[in-house]
Amino acid sequence: MLELKPNCECCDRDLPPESTDARICTYECTFCADCVEDHLKGVCPNCGGNFAPRPIRPAHMLAKNPASTTRHHAPEGCGQGDAA
């Protein structure tokens, strides 16, 4: 099951479970669409893979399987050091 991380690892923007702006790689590294396009150019800085839109967990399933509250923020890995 996806962890549904709560923020962009690059700019620290909030990405709630219902966000359509969240992007993930195969290892579930999580970034916002703006950082993926503008800073990362579609390549995950952690694994070198590509990104896909993060699926949205239905609200009725969040009670049973809530999103993570652990924030991951590593602006030094956001391309040329130009995190938003």
N, C-alpha and C positions, 0 to 999 in steps of 0.2 A: 504494500500500500504506500502511496506517495506520502511524504512527510508534510507537504504544504508549508514550506518555510514562509515566515511572515514579512520578509523584506527583500529588497534588492541587495545583493552582496556588493555591488559597486557604489551606488549612491545612497543606500539605506532607506530608500522610499518604501513606504508601507505597501504591501501586496496582500490584502486580505484574501481569504479563500475564494471569494466570488470575483476576484479581479480578472479581467480579460487581458490585462497588460503583463501578466507574469509569463516568463519564458523559462524553460528548464532544459538541461542537457540530460544525457543518459544517466548521469550520476546524481541527478536532482539538484545540481547547482542552480540557484534561482536568481534571476535578474529581471529588471523591468524591460519592456520593449524598447524604450528610448536608449538605455545603455547598451543593449544588444546591438542595435542598429548604429548608434553614433560613436560609441567607444570601443566596442568589442568586435564590430564588423562581422557579427554572426558566428564568431568562434569563441568557445568557452576558454577562459584563461587558465582554468584548472586542469582540464583534460584534453583540450584541443578539439573537442567534438562540436557538433552543431546544436542548435536550439529548436524547440518546438513549443507551441503554446501550452501552458500548463492546464490540464483538465480542471474543470470546476466540480468540486464535490457537492452533490445535492445538499441543500440546507438540512433536510431531515436526517441525513447521514452524519452531519457534523457533530451532533449530540453524542452519537455512539463512537465516532472516530474523529475527534477534534483536530484542528490544524495545530502545528507546532507553534510554540511561543518563543523558541530559541532563535535569537537573531544572529545572522552571519553577516559580517561587514568586513570587507577587505579591499578598500579603495586602491591600495597599491597594485592590485592585479587588474585594474580597469583600463587596459590598453597602454597608452603613453603617459600614464600618471595624471590624466586629465579627468578624473572622476567628477561627475556633476555636482 
